Amino acid sequence: MAPTTHIKRVTVDGGISVFYREAGSQTAPTILLLHGYPSSSFQYRNLITRLAEKYHVLAPDFPGYGFTVVPAERKYEYTFGNLTKTLGAFVDALKVIKYVIYIFDYGAPIGLRLALERPQAIAAIISQNGNAYVEGLGTFWDTCKKFWENPATERTGFLKMFTSFELVRDQYTVGAPDPSTVPPETYHLDHFLINRPGNPDIQTDIMFDYQNNVTLYPAFQQYFREYSPPTLAAWGKNDPVFIAPGAEALQDRPQMAHWASAWPSDDTGDGHFVLTWGPLPNFQYPHRGSESRSNHVQHKGGQDRLRSPPSVPRMHIPKAEVKLLDAAHFALETHNDEIADLILSFLAKHNI
């Protein structure tokens, strides 16, 4: 008999009612499943029951997604920094001290930001199209970069495209070996939830803030190199959003840290900033006291802007396991059992 998944809520972080799914024994090692855009913990409905046979499984909905409720009076600012803060409050409320993180899509920068703050809490990382390298950004991001650079003129069109039914559906079906096997309720539910009143603007705000995750990629990579957590990448290689080089970058790379920071631009003479890249042998994590200079790039109107960095040597996790699957972005919809088997075998190998 498959383990039962329980639907629960906990109030954290100034009144946010976090909806989450829980299964398995609370005395077993915990796996924290972090969802992506445009989904929620619902994307893990089938994986939860497989993993819960041996592990304690938690799958929360982030603010702005699924069934988590953020009171209007909370005046919540939808940034990845705040989503990470809410996630930290969630695990603290449940008194979970150490956990495996399953990172996917948006769940990757949120989980890795949490890892920067609490490196000792991370028992292992399962990355399913959870990117931390510039090389892992597919052509989908070209449109996002235009929005980042010109938010005033691009926002309306981007919002319409980004929350459209076609884009949501395509994240499930494009790249799937047989799209007819993808349950349509997945993308219909996602589309409905992200288009509730006021939510399209929330989604657009979060995507605008994603550029600050790219700025943090070098910090994530430094974390990989310093702590070398047991890592399994089970990656849908047909994903047009986070492409396969993002998984391959985890392995066999020079151990050389690079950084990104904003510096005054001498060529404009108008107080603007440019994003610069270079070696940083003594990088400090944000929570330990990092560079005092801003990691944003300013352009006219005072908006943040991120310029695409050059390709640079990266850190790596020497013993990371990378499995490229014939799957799309939402690989679990067609490869749930295969990914579950990979995870169970991987964690057993590492005595977790």
DOTOR-43091 format. One record per residue: x, y, z of N, C-alpha, C in turn. Coordinates in steps of 0.001 Angstrom, whole numbers, padded with zeros to 6 digits, always signed. Example, Ala and Ser with C-alpha at 12.3 -4.5 7.8 and 13.67 -1.06 7.14 Angstrom:
BEGIN
+013190-005690+007800+012300-004500+007800+013200-003300+007800/+012850-002250+007080+013670-001060+007140+012900+000030+007870/
//
This chain:
BEGIN
+000847-001203+000000+000000+000000+000000+000880+001250+000000/+000600+002176-000901+001393+003394-001013+001190+004278+000204/+002235+004983+000643+002102+005909+001771+001052+006980+001485/+000409+007441+002528-000610+008473+002401+000025+009856+002415/-000414+010702+001496+000036+012094+001472-000978+012943+002218/-000513+013704+003188-001383+014555+003992-001276+016002+003526/-002413+016677+003493-002489+018087+003107-002526+018923+004380/-001563+019848+004522-001451+020604+005762-001177+022076+005479/-001249+022867+006537-000895+024280+006493-000136+024652+007756/+000732+025634+007634+001402+026211+008789+001557+027702+008519/+001328+028513+009557+001429+029962+009416+002813+030423+009857/+003519+031104+008947+004894+031535+009205+005123+032925+008620/+006259+033500+008919+006743+034704+008242+005690+035812+008189/+005198+036190+009357+004283+037330+009413+002889+037063+008917/+002398+035832+009061+001007+035540+008728+000768+034803+007431/+001821+034340+006755+001651+033589+005507+001224+032163+005828/+000116+031744+005252-000399+030389+005446+000178+029494+004351/+001233+028765+004691+001916+027923+003723+001199+026579+003612/+000749+026289+002407+000142+024996+002078+001267+024025+001751/+001187+022812+002294+002218+021833+001958+001676+020415+002013/+002380+019550+001314+002069+018122+001288+003148+017398+002087/+002721+016422+002881+003655+015696+003731+003327+014220+003703/+004364+013401+003647+004186+011952+003661+005421+011306+004262/+005261+010084+004739+006378+009344+005307+006556+009597+006791/+007419+008813+007396+007679+008915+008830+008496+010157+009147/+008084+010909+010162+008794+012117+010553+010127+011810+011214/+010386+010548+011536+011675+010165+012099+012686+009783+011020/+012239+009689+009787+013122+009345+008669+013816+010603+008152/+014914+010473+007382+015548+011646+006768+014547+012409+005900/+014651+013719+005903+013687+014570+005203+014178+014934+003805/+013260+014867+002856+013489+015382+001505+012540+016553+001304/+013091+017698+000932+012319+018921+000710+012194+019127-000794/+010973+019021-001316+010710+019137-002746+010311+020573-003065/+011117+021247-003882+010901+022665-004177+010452+022825-005624/+009254+023297-005792+008631+023357-007117+009130+024537-007931/+008684+024604-009175+009093+025680-010079+007900+026420-010648/+008180+027274-011606+007144+028009-012322+006613+027127-013451/+005333+027134-013695+004246+027860-013037+003479+026970-012079/+004149+025988-011499+003471+024922-010790+003407+025151-009278/+003293+024059-008558+003152+024064-007109+003554+022672-006631/+003302+022380-005375+003607+021049-004850+002850+019956-005592/+001821+020335-006334+001053+019355-007108+001949+018609-008093/+003009+019241-008572+003868+018584-009545+004563+017353-008960/+004594+017270-007612+005280+016152-006945+004318+015075-006435/+003062+015149-006825+002054+014253-006276+002433+012779-006425/+003050+012410-007540+003406+011014-007765+004764+010655-007163/+005693+011593-007188+007015+011340-006626+006949+011190-005109/+006083+011958-004472+005970+011913-003008+005720+010496-002521/+004794+009812-003143+004435+008475-002659+005571+007476-002842/+006371+007648-003882+007517+006760-004079+008590+007005-003016/+008910+008275-002778+009976+008590-001841+009572+008351-000392/+008281+008489-000101+007804+008385+001282+007866+006967+001828/+008128+006000+000983+008287+004630+001486+009508+004532+002402/+010474+005428+002200+011696+005401+003015+011994+006727+003687/+011454+007830+003166+011830+009154+003642+010632+009968+004118/+010945+010989+004910+009964+011997+005303+009975+013060+004211/+008858+013260+003541+008804+014128+002363+007929+015347+002645/+008477+016517+002346+007752+017781+002480+007776+018510+001146/+006617+019014+000719+006524+019752-000538+005640+020980-000315/+006252+022150-000054+005461+023368+000167+005144+024100-001130/+004102+024907-001088+003803+025859-002163+004423+027195-001787/+005186+027789-002690+005759+029103-002420+004668+030174-002463/+004883+031311-001788+003955+032433-001930+003784+032808-003398/+002525+032992-003802+002225+033306-005195+001885+032080-006021/+001976+030889-005412+001759+029634-006153+000843+028697-005366/+000176+027827-006131-000625+026789-005505-001653+027354-004558/-001646+026831-003323-002691+027179-002357-002145+027894-001126/-000916+028355-001177-000388+029188-000102-001075+030551-000159/-001430+031075+001020-002181+032334+001104-001324+033402+001781/-001172+034524+001100-000433+035666+001639-001442+036783+001928/-001637+037163+003188-002600+038230+003493-002221+039540+002801/-003220+040249+002300-002954+041517+001607-002242+042506+002514/-002607+042511+003798-001992+043461+004731-000518+043144+004990/-000078+041962+004582+001334+041602+004748+002227+042426+003811/+001647+042931+002716+002392+043728+001726+003690+043018+001318/+003538+041771+001006+004675+040916+000668+005321+041361-000640/+006631+041453-000653+007359+041768-001873+007852+040461-002479/+007430+040197-003702+007701+038908-004341+009065+038923-005021/+010078+038604-004224+011450+038465-004710+011960+037095-004281/+013021+036643-004921+013586+035354-004551+014189+035386-003149/+014674+036551-002747+015166+036669-001384+014065+036447-000372/+012888+037014-000620+011779+036840+000309+011180+035434+000236/+011139+034847-000956+010667+033464-001057+011579+032538-000258/+012878+032809-000286+013823+032015+000501+013597+032218+001991/+013349+033456+002390+013070+033738+003800+011843+032973+004275/+010802+032936+003446+009588+032219+003817+009855+030716+003905/+010647+030196+002972+010993+028775+003024+011776+028460+004297/+012714+029325+004665+013463+029118+005903+012550+029116+007118/+011579+030027+007133+010619+030067+008241+009768+028799+008266/+009468+028261+007089+008683+027034+006986+009428+025849+007618/+010687+025637+007238+011426+024496+007798+011681+024699+009287/+011862+025941+009711+012050+026204+011137+010783+025877+011923/+009633+026254+011373+008366+025986+012055+008121+024491+012227/+008583+023696+011260+008411+022243+011336+009573+021565+012053/+010531+022381+012520+011690+021881+013280+012492+020841+012492/+012661+021127+011220+013481+020272+010362+014878+020882+010298/+015863+020136+010756+017217+020671+010907+018098+020346+009701/+017960+019137+009160+018796+018697+008047+017898+018039+007007/+018219+018266+005720+017328+017770+004686+018038+017682+003352/+017521+016790+002529+017897+016726+001111+017006+017726+000386/+017572+018527-000514+016736+019434-001297+016640+018931-002737/+015408+018838-003214+015128+018540-004615+014822+019885-005255/+015700+020323-006156+015553+021656-006737+015180+021557-008212/+014225+022375-008585+013707+022380-009954+013311+023801-010320/+013766+024282-011495+013304+025568-012002+013485+026657-010933/+012436+027405-010572+012539+028439-009543+012993+027866-008204/+012658+026616-007954+013063+026002-006701+014568+025908-006546/+015308+025974-007674+016766+025889-007607+017385+027113-006931/+017151+028335-007424+017754+029477-006736+017236+029656-005314/+015986+029277-005068+015461+029389-003699+016174+028390-002791/+016289+027150-003240+016972+026141-002444+018447+026438-002262/+019092+026952-003312+020516+027240-003220+020789+028502-002395/+019877+029459-002423+020000+030605-001515+019920+030120-000066/+019015+029181+000187+018904+028614+001529+020191+027880+001899/+020788+027189+000926+022045+026482+001169+023170+027451+001511/+023200+028624+000891+024206+029626+001227+024073+030071+002678/+022829+030184+003137+022573+030636+004499+022790+029518+005518/+022491+028273+005097+022538+027138+006025+023264+025953+005382/+024521+026103+005082+025215+025026+004358+025219+023687+005095/+025237+023737+006416+025282+022495+007174+023941+021768+007200/+022876+022441+006769+021552+021817+006774+021327+020915+005568/+022149+021053+004545+021919+020352+003281+022617+018991+003300/+021830+017932+003315+022382+016574+003325+022777+016136+001920/+022050+016590+000912+022326+016246-000487+021450+017120-001363/+021784+017154-002651+021008+017925-003629+020585+017007-004763/+019297+017046-005064+018765+016413-006268+018343+017546-007191/+018988+017657-008321+018667+018737-009258+017969+018159-010481/+016700+018521-010627+015966+018140-011830+015694+019418-012604/+016578+019714-013561+016499+020950-014317+016495+022153-013374/+017372+022065-012379+017568+023146-011415+018891+023815-011700/+018869+024925-012367+020070+025498-012979+020839+026443-012063/+022181+026439-012225+023037+027379-011499+024200+027852-012368/+024049+027751-013684+025113+028123-014625+024519+028900-015792/+025240+029917-016237+024787+030702-017382+024600+029800-018598/+025471+028796-018737+025384+027895-019884+024101+027078-019889/+023402+027023-018760+022159+026277-018680+020926+027061-019079/+021099+028327-019457+019960+029162-019850+019700+029005-021341/+018517+028497-021684+018157+028312-023089+017702+029606-023740/+017298+029506-025002+016889+030697-025758+015632+031346-025194/+014856+030614-024401+013696+031191-023715+014080+032473-022984/+015290+032515-022462+015709+033637-021626+016021+034896-022424/+016114+034800-023736+016345+035999-024539+015208+036998-024353/+013983+036493-024329+012827+037362-024114+012849+037946-022709/+013260+037134-021736+013330+037614-020352+014357+038737-020229/+015483+038595-020902+016527+039620-020822+016038+040950-021398/+015238+040883-022460+014676+042119-023014+013783+042806-021987/+013020+042011-021261+012160+042556-020215+013002+043144-019085/+014052+042454-018692+014922+042960-017628+015548+044301-018015/+015917+044443-019266+016610+045646-019706+015666+046826-019937/+014405+046512-020287+013434+047585-020586+012086+047284-019938/+012037+047239-018611+010800+046836-017940+009620+047761-018220/+009867+049042-018355+008760+049981-018555+008030+049718-019864/+008783+049421-020915+008165+049229-022231+007790+047771-022506/+008466+046832-021853+008269+045416-022160+007303+044708-021217/+006975+045307-020073+006243+044590-019039+004877+044075-019505/+004092+044906-020129+002735+044501-020509+002752+043314-021459/+003568+043385-022480+003655+042286-023432+004228+041036-022804/+005227+041211-021926+005833+040062-021275+004832+039377-020362/+004071+040153-019595+003073+039585-018693+002081+038728-019471/+001595+039238-020585+000622+038498-021384+001205+037198-021899/+002442+037239-022387+003090+036039-022901+003402+035045-021784/+003929+035562-020673+004456+034715-019614+003363+033945-018879/+002159+034486-018831+001060+033813-018126+000040+033218-019093/+000386+033130-020363-000541+032592-021366-000691+031079-021229/-001825+030578-021668-002062+029139-021635-001033+028401-022478/-000691+028971-023622+000234+028302-024536+001611+028116-023899/+002112+029136-023216+003428+029007-022593+003400+027976-021476/+002343+028014-020662+002238+027042-019566+002167+025619-020116/+001330+025406-021099+001203+024072-021697+002517+023603-022307/+003184+024500-023013+004401+024105-023721+005515+023695-022761/+005521+024235-021558+006548+023806-020603+006401+022331-020256/+005196+021816-020383+004956+020397-020115+005155+019529-021360/+004783+020043-022501+004715+019180-023692+005897+019301-024644/+006490+020486-024767+007612+020639-025692+008820+019868-025157/+009276+018926-025933+010400+018101-025515+010001+016784-024893/+008706+016610-024614+008249+015327-024080+008313+014278-025189/+008812+013062-024897+008926+012045-025950+007590+011701-026589/+006512+011781-025805+005162+011564-026323+004217+012506-025581/+003965+013692-026138+003131+014676-025441+001751+014157-025056/+001252+013137-025763-000085+012616-025447-000126+011906-024100/+001047+011645-023496+001073+010990-022181+001101+011996-021029/+001187+013290-021347+001221+014313-020302-000211+014645-019889/-000575+014449-018617-001947+014733-018175-002295+016210-018351/-003374+016531-019058-003705+017937-019299-004095+018705-018046/-004539+017997-016987-004916+018714-015767-003724+019440-015151/-002502+019006-015470-001314+019665-014922-001241+021111-015387/-001203+021313-016663-001044+022681-017160-002335+023487-017068/-003491+022841-017085-004735+023587-016882-004796+024146-015463/-004417+023333-014463-004421+023801-013077-003417+024927-012895/-002217+024751-013421-001201+025793-013289-001674+027109-013900/-002238+027026-015094-002680+028241-015779-003772+028943-014987/-004689+028176-014446-005767+028767-013655-005214+029479-012424/-004304+028827-011712-003812+029387-010453-002946+030625-010653/-002118+030650-011676-001263+031829-011854-002027+033002-012466/-003265+032749-012901-004061+033823-013480-005202+034278-012579/-005130+033919-011302-006087+034473-010360-005880+035989-010264/-006900+036739-009855-006776+038206-009820-005519+038660-009092/-004750+039503-009754-003537+040041-009174-002310+039173-009341/-002498+037891-009661-001358+036988-009711-000456+037172-010927/-000986+037508-012105-000074+037750-013228+000990+038802-012925/+000611+039851-012205+001605+040859-011829+002634+040290-010865/+002190+039414-009965+003121+038765-009041+004120+037922-009818/+003625+037161-010778+004517+036308-011568+005524+037139-012364/+005084+038274-012855+005971+039141-013626+007033+039761-012722/+006646+040130-011508+007610+040667-010546+008679+039626-010206/+008241+038389-009997+009197+037338-009640+010161+037077-010788/+009636+037024-012011+010531+036805-013137+011495+037985-013323/+011032+039195-013079+011937+040341-013182+013086+040198-012199/+012804+039643-011030+013832+039479-010007+014765+038304-010296/+014406+037441-011254+015263+036282-011520+016668+036709-011939/+016810+037862-012527+018131+038328-012957+019112+038364-011792/+018610+038578-010584+019480+038602-009417+019945+037199-009022/+019229+036179-009475+019720+034810-009291+020928+034553-010188/+020871+035075-011407+021999+034895-012325+023250+035541-011724/+023069+036689-011105+024185+037348-010439+024750+036476-009317/+023898+035667-008699+024334+034796-007609+024871+033447-008088/+024779+033161-009378+025290+031874-009857+026716+031600-009374/+027640+032572-009455+028993+032288-008962+029027+031913-007483/+028137+032511-006675+028080+032160-005252+027580+030720-005078/+026593+030332-005876+026116+028950-005820+027247+027988-006191/+027999+028347-007207+029093+027497-007664+030202+027400-006606/+030463+028511-005923+031441+028494-004846+030966+027573-003720/+029682+027606-003441+029119+026689-002442+029348+025234-002862/+029115+024930-004135+029360+023575-004626+030805+023159-004363/+031721+024057-004697+033134+023709-004583+033563+023546-003129/+033099+024436-002273+033545+024402-000886+032934+023243-000104/+031629+022993-000315+030956+021975+000492+030782+020649-000239/+030828+020674-001547+030707+019468-002375+029627+018517-001865/+028389+019005-001770+027319+018128-001271+027064+016986-002250/+026697+015804-001763+026307+014737-002688+025222+015266-003627/+025453+015138-004923+024556+015767-005897+024221+014820-007027/+022931+014724-007298+022426+013976-008445+021657+014937-009330/+022021+015008-010603+021265+015789-011573+020520+014814-012481/+019208+014787-012341+018349+013990-013221+017623+014991-014102/+018083+015160-015320+017766+016345-016126+017036+015975-017407/+015910+016625-017641+015223+016477-018919+016030+017174-020000/+016700+016422-020847+017636+017022-021804+016944+017772-022938/+015621+017596-023071+014894+018291-024137+014260+019595-023660/+014558+019999-022454+014009+021221-021871+014571+022441-022604/+013720+023291-023187+014225+024498-023856+014491+025652-022894/+014062+025518-021635+014226+026597-020659+015580+026477-019959/+015791+025356-019277+017074+025078-018640+017695+023892-019365/+018653+024192-020213+019178+023208-021148+020267+022337-020508/+020583+021237-021193+021461+020204-020645+022834+020695-020190/+023467+021675-020846+024763+022144-020344+024730+022607-018893/+023563+022977-018387+023456+023345-016978+023712+022175-016061/+023352+020974-016510+023653+019761-015739+025095+019345-015927/+025558+019398-017172+026921+018956-017477+027974+019836-016801/+027601+021091-016509+028549+022016-015889+028936+021599-014477/+028156+020711-013868+028463+020266-012512+029709+019394-012456/+030076+018813-013570+031160+017838-013587+032394+018340-014332/+033550+017875-013873+034808+018015-014613+035087+019428-015087/+035009+020377-014180+035290+021761-014520+036460+022273-013693/+037214+023246-014193+038320+023806-013414+037820+024401-012104/+038566+024197-011033+038176+024735-009733+038647+026177-009628/+037878+027053-010258+038253+028466-010289+037001+029307-010086/+037000+030114-009033+035824+030928-008733+035837+032214-009545/+034667+032622-009970+034495+033924-010614+033343+034639-009933/+033341+035916-010069+032324+036705-009400+031700+037691-010376/+030586+038231-009916+029931+039298-010678+029642+040431-009716/+029954+041644-010106+029683+042785-009248+029470+044022-010106/+028818+045010-009544+028537+046242-010284+029561+047306-009924/+030073+047960-010945+031066+048996-010776+030636+050245-011550/+031076+051421-011114+030743+052634-011877+031281+052537-013296/+030482+052973-014240+030888+052938-015635+031582+054239-015999/+032819+054129-016472+033562+055321-016847+033148+055868-018208/+032482+054998-018986+032194+055433-020348+030900+056206-020474/+030041+056148-019469+028774+056863-019578+028838+058231-018925/+029574+058307-017792+029704+059573-017098+028415+060051-016462/+027436+059132-016325+026141+059564-015786+025726+058770-014563/+026692+058159-013901+026369+057438-012683+025811+056059-012907/+025828+055570-014143+025347+054223-014407+026383+053196-013969/+025955+051940-013930+026853+050869-013539+026904+049814-014633/+028005+049073-014649+028113+047940-015549+028459+046709-014729/+028066+045542-015216+028355+044294-014529+029692+043771-015018/+030590+043496-014086+031918+043012-014443+032157+041650-013835/+033017+040886-014487+033311+039518-014048+034815+039337-013911/+035251+038538-012954+036673+038282-012804+036937+037273-011717/+038182+036794-011565+038497+035787-010559+038350+036341-009152/+037851+035525-008260+037652+035936-006877+038083+034794-005969/+039361+034671-005640+039842+033538-004869+039349+033506-003441/+038953+034648-002874+038518+034672-001477+037068+035111-001367/+036213+034504-002189+034796+034884-002212+034156+034648-000843/+033345+035590-000395+032608+035434+000848+031127+035285+000551/+030482+034327+001176+029048+034161+000999+028320+035393+001511/+027141+035674+000944+026407+036862+001385+026187+036920+002889/+025899+035775+003521+025603+035801+004952+026857+035935+005802/+028021+035844+005161+029260+035983+005909+029875+037367+005724/+029286+038163+004852+029836+039495+004601+030533+039519+003265/+029799+039916+002242+030341+039881+000888+030768+041273+000453/+031063+041401-000828+031460+042691-001365+030408+043746-001047/+030848+044932-000703+029902+045980-000355+029268+046604-001588/+029902+046426-002755+029324+047003-003962+028055+046267-004341/+027161+046978-004978+025904+046381-005426+026165+045299-006460/+025329+044261-006439+025450+043244-007483+024385+043443-008554/+023832+044632-008599+022877+044973-009646+023546+045907-010650/+022916+046070-011753+023398+047009-012755+022317+048051-012980/+022633+049305-012810+021652+050370-012946+021612+050908-014371/+020421+051178-014844+020292+051871-016121+019285+052992-015941/+019013+053727-016973+018149+054886-016852+016814+054506-016241/+016329+055347-015347+015079+055081-014663+015295+054387-013339/+016551+054063-013015+016845+053454-011730+016495+051990-011635/+016161+051353-012747+015786+049946-012723+017032+049065-012770/+016892+047854-012199+017993+046911-012243+018139+046338-013639/+019392+046110-014011+019647+045509-015308+020803+044522-015180/+020732+043441-015890+021802+042462-015872+022322+042256-017280/+023627+042438-017479+024217+042175-018770+024731+040747-018817/+024606+040103-019942+025049+038724-020075+026561+038649-019888/+027032+037795-018952+028462+037681-018717+029122+036814-019759/+030432+036939-019908+031148+036043-020810+031221+034657-020214/+031507+033672-021047+031703+032324-020550+032992+032282-019733/+032919+031697-018538+034082+031664-017652+034244+030277-017070/+035456+029920-016591+035638+028644-015910+034734+028565-014685/+034312+027362-014321+033350+027202-013249+033850+026235-012194/+033222+026308-011028+033460+025307-010015+032746+024029-010424/+033001+022943-009716+032316+021704-010007+032184+020880-008744/+031371+019860-008803+031232+018884-007731+031832+017593-008267/+033040+017229-007844+033756+016113-008468+032961+014822-008560/+032135+014533-007547+031423+013260-007530+029948+013401-007906/+029594+014511-008517+028206+014679-008945+027846+013629-009991/+026634+013124-009911+026131+012177-010902+025148+012911-011801/+025347+012817-013097+024492+013511-014061+023828+012487-014964/+022502+012495-014967+021721+011599-015811+020839+012456-016723/+021105+012402-018024+020289+013132-018988+019192+012220-019499/+017953+012672-019297+016784+011865-019642+016106+012400-020897/+015483+011518-021645+014722+011912-022830+013384+012475-022366/+013442+013675-021821+012264+014260-021172+012262+015767-021352/+011125+016370-021036+010919+017810-021151+011230+018502-019823/+010803+019747-019709+011015+020552-018504+010426+019854-017280/+009157+019489-017359+008503+018772-016269+008715+017268-016477/+009931+016829-016229+010328+015451-016530+009548+014422-015727/+009065+014799-014544+008340+013838-013715+007058+013352-014371/+006483+014142-015258+005217+013744-015868+005376+012534-016786/+006585+012294-017263+006810+011137-018139+007855+010168-017582/+008631+010607-016574+009726+009776-016062+009715+009701-014539/+008547+009715-013938+008458+009733-012480+009161+008533-011846/+008855+007347-012313+009430+006147-011697+010936+006066-011922/+011388+006452-013108+012824+006414-013388+013568+007384-012479/+013032+008581-012312+013681+009565-011444+013623+009117-009992/+012493+008568-009579+012373+008056-008209+013409+006971-007944/+013579+006054-008892+014577+004990-008724+015982+005567-008634/+016284+006574-009451+017598+007209-009400+017843+007850-008036/+016833+008535-007525+016969+009205-006227+017175+008190-005110/+016354+007156-005071+016444+006162-004000+017795+005456-004017/+018254+005112-005202+019554+004455-005326+020685+005395-004911/+020601+006639-005336+021639+007633-005046+021734+007887-003546/+020590+008103-002880+020606+008383-001454+021080+007179-000645/+020689+005977-001089+021153+004771-000387+022669+004646-000494/+023213+004980-001658+024662+004914-001868+025410+005836-000912/+024762+006970-000584+025388+007935+000304+024919+007770+001758/+024286+006650+002045+023849+006317+003410+022937+007386+004014/+022073+007905+003174+021086+008886+003644+019728+008207+003727/
//
